[in-house]
Amino acid sequence: MVAPYLTLLREDCRERRYPLREVFNAMRLMVRAGAPWRLIPHEFPPWAVVHQQAQRWIAAGVFEALVHDLRAVLRLADDPASQPSAVVLDARTLQSSCESGARAGYDGAKRRRGSKVHMAVDTPEPLAGPAGHPANEDDRAHVGEVVQAVQALTGETVEVAYVDQGYTGEAPAVAAAEHGVSLEVVKLPQAKRGFVLLPRRWVVERSFGWMARFRRLARDYERLPSTLAGLHFIAFACLMLSRVVVHFQTC
């Protein structure tokens, strides 16, 4: 199922020396275990080959297309309505590293320096994102960008976006309304004691929890924001491929 997305050249191309499956498996291991490129085990192709091919795939949008198609397959398997009418928006701050220090900013709310990653999540698959920017920038300034990407992917079927209290205000509501989406802020209860499971909001928080299990995405180790976004799509592709396999085995 993944092979057509990875095949940028023909299988009998004279320049090809290593199987694409082994290169893809090396990328999955690197993202999951958090290993640097140079520490990829020797049973896989050389790290330089894996890194070079990974950059080609990310530049071509291979993993983003794979995730969007897997989302459509899973939605069709669960519900005939192939496009969602509501999404959940949120952002998380990734701690910066030496490689990402040039674009890092200080997030006063989280008390850390790093990069923010925005994500729009359907239940339970990702839709748009991740869109990264310095952590000191306001989340509300990027609502229009994320909502526009969501509408482009779904064919403008989304009507409601659930957000947290960080997106309150007239400016984000107007930016979302320009693309036909109304923001609904999910607020904390007044008497909060301990952990509280917020309606709707837990969907995107669960997705962020899944991303935290991939060690490479625990911090911002990438020099390029495009690489950071591509690795997020690889992680989601790994999760969704497992769901697709389980679904078709039970059918």
ZAMARGU-4260 file (C-alpha; in steps of 0.2 Angstrom, whole numbers, plus 5000, padded with zeros to 4 digits):
<rodrens>
0) 5000/5000/5000 | 5014/5012/5004 | 5025/5007/4989 | 5017/5018/4976 | 5019/5034/4987
5) 5038/5030/4990 | 5042/5026/4972 | 5048/5043/4965 | 5059/5033/4952 | 5056/5017/4943
10) 5060/5000/4952 | 5073/4996/4938 | 5081/5013/4939 | 5100/5011/4937 | 5104/5023/4951
15) 5094/5013/4964 | 5105/5002/4975 | 5095/4999/4991 | 5077/4993/4993 | 5064/5007/4997
20) 5057/4996/5010 | 5073/4996/5020 | 5075/5015/5018 | 5057/5017/5024 | 5060/5005/5039
25) 5076/5015/5044 | 5066/5031/5044 | 5052/5023/5055 | 5065/5017/5067 | 5074/5034/5068
30) 5057/5043/5072 | 5051/5030/5084 | 5067/5027/5094 | 5074/5045/5092 | 5091/5040/5086
35) 5101/5053/5076 | 5104/5050/5058 | 5122/5044/5060 | 5116/5031/5073 | 5105/5021/5062
40) 5109/5002/5064 | 5121/4995/5051 | 5108/4982/5045 | 5099/4996/5036 | 5106/5006/5022
45) 5119/5019/5026 | 5113/5034/5035 | 5117/5046/5022 | 5106/5037/5009 | 5092/5037/5022
50) 5094/5055/5025 | 5095/5060/5007 | 5080/5049/5002 | 5070/5056/5017 | 5073/5074/5011
55) 5067/5069/4994 | 5051/5061/5001 | 5047/5076/5012 | 5050/5089/4998 | 5038/5079/4987
60) 5025/5078/5001 | 5024/5059/5000 | 5020/5057/5019 | 5007/5071/5019 | 4998/5063/5004
65) 4999/5046/5012 | 4992/5052/5029 | 4977/5061/5020 | 4973/5045/5009 | 4974/5034/5025
70) 4962/5046/5034 | 4950/5045/5019 | 4951/5025/5019 | 4948/5024/5038 | 4933/5037/5037
75) 4925/5027/5023 | 4927/5011/5033 | 4919/5018/5049 | 4907/5030/5041 | 4900/5033/5023
80) 4902/5052/5026 | 4920/5054/5020 | 4923/5072/5025 | 4921/5079/5043 | 4910/5094/5048
85) 4920/5098/5064 | 4938/5098/5069 | 4949/5101/5085 | 4963/5114/5084 | 4977/5116/5096
90) 4996/5119/5097 | 5010/5111/5108 | 5027/5118/5112 | 5042/5108/5108 | 5058/5111/5118
95) 5072/5118/5107 | 5089/5110/5104 | 5105/5116/5097 | 5099/5113/5079 | 5083/5122/5081
100) 5089/5137/5091 | 5089/5149/5077 | 5070/5149/5076 | 5065/5145/5094 | 5055/5157/5105
105) 5051/5158/5123 | 5033/5152/5128 | 5029/5161/5144 | 5014/5150/5147 | 5023/5134/5146
110) 5039/5142/5153 | 5050/5134/5139 | 5060/5140/5124 | 5056/5131/5108 | 5044/5129/5093
115) 5025/5128/5092 | 5017/5115/5082 | 4999/5118/5076 | 4988/5103/5072 | 4970/5101/5066
120) 4963/5084/5071 | 4948/5074/5065 | 4941/5060/5076 | 4954/5052/5077 | 4964/5056/5062
125) 4975/5071/5058 | 4969/5084/5045 | 4980/5098/5043 | 4997/5102/5051 | 5009/5102/5058
130) 5012/5121/5055 | 5027/5126/5066 | 5033/5144/5071 | 5042/5151/5086 | 5034/5148/5103
135) 5033/5166/5107 | 5021/5170/5093 | 5002/5170/5098 | 4992/5155/5093 | 4978/5166/5087
140) 4988/5173/5074 | 4989/5157/5065 | 4970/5152/5065 | 4967/5158/5048 | 4982/5148/5040
145) 4977/5132/5049 | 4958/5133/5045 | 4962/5137/5027 | 4972/5122/5025 | 4958/5111/5033
150) 4945/5118/5021 | 4957/5115/5006 | 4959/5097/5011 | 4941/5093/5015 | 4933/5103/5001
155) 4926/5116/5013 | 4915/5104/5023 | 4921/5109/5040 | 4909/5121/5049 | 4915/5121/5068
160) 4932/5121/5075 | 4934/5117/5094 | 4948/5126/5103 | 4955/5130/5120 | 4954/5147/5129
165) 4970/5152/5121 | 4960/5156/5105 | 4948/5167/5113 | 4945/5185/5105 | 4937/5193/5090
170) 4952/5192/5079 | 4954/5172/5078 | 4935/5171/5076 | 4935/5183/5061 | 4950/5174/5053
175) 4940/5157/5054 | 4924/5165/5049 | 4932/5171/5033 | 4934/5152/5028 | 4917/5147/5034
180) 4921/5140/5051 | 4915/5145/5068 | 4926/5144/5083 | 4919/5136/5098 | 4930/5138/5114
185) 4929/5124/5126 | 4932/5131/5144 | 4938/5123/5160 | 4925/5121/5173 | 4925/5134/5187
190) 4929/5122/5201 | 4944/5113/5194 | 4952/5099/5205 | 4964/5087/5198 | 4963/5080/5180
195) 4948/5086/5170 | 4943/5078/5153 | 4937/5092/5142 | 4924/5088/5129 | 4930/5088/5112
200) 4947/5094/5117 | 4954/5077/5123 | 4954/5072/5104 | 4969/5083/5100 | 4977/5080/5117
205) 4977/5062/5113 | 4985/5065/5096 | 4999/5075/5105 | 5001/5061/5117 | 5004/5049/5103
210) 5017/5060/5095 | 5026/5061/5112 | 5029/5042/5111 | 5040/5045/5095 | 5056/5050/5103
215) 5062/5060/5089 | 5047/5072/5091 | 5049/5074/5110 | 5060/5089/5106 | 5063/5100/5091
220) 5079/5092/5084 | 5078/5098/5066 | 5086/5112/5058 | 5072/5114/5045 | 5054/5117/5049
225) 5049/5106/5034 | 5059/5091/5041 | 5050/5093/5058 | 5033/5093/5049 | 5038/5078/5038
230) 5043/5068/5053 | 5026/5071/5061 | 5017/5065/5045 | 5029/5049/5046 | 5023/5046/5064
235) 5005/5048/5060 | 5007/5036/5044 | 5014/5023/5056 | 5000/5024/5068 | 4987/5024/5054
240) 4994/5010/5044 | 4993/4999/5060 | 4974/5003/5061 | 4972/5000/5042 | 4980/4982/5044
245) 4969/4978/5060 | 4954/4984/5051 | 4956/4973/5035 | 4961/4958/5045 | 4945/4959/5055
250) 4934/4961/5040
</rodrens>
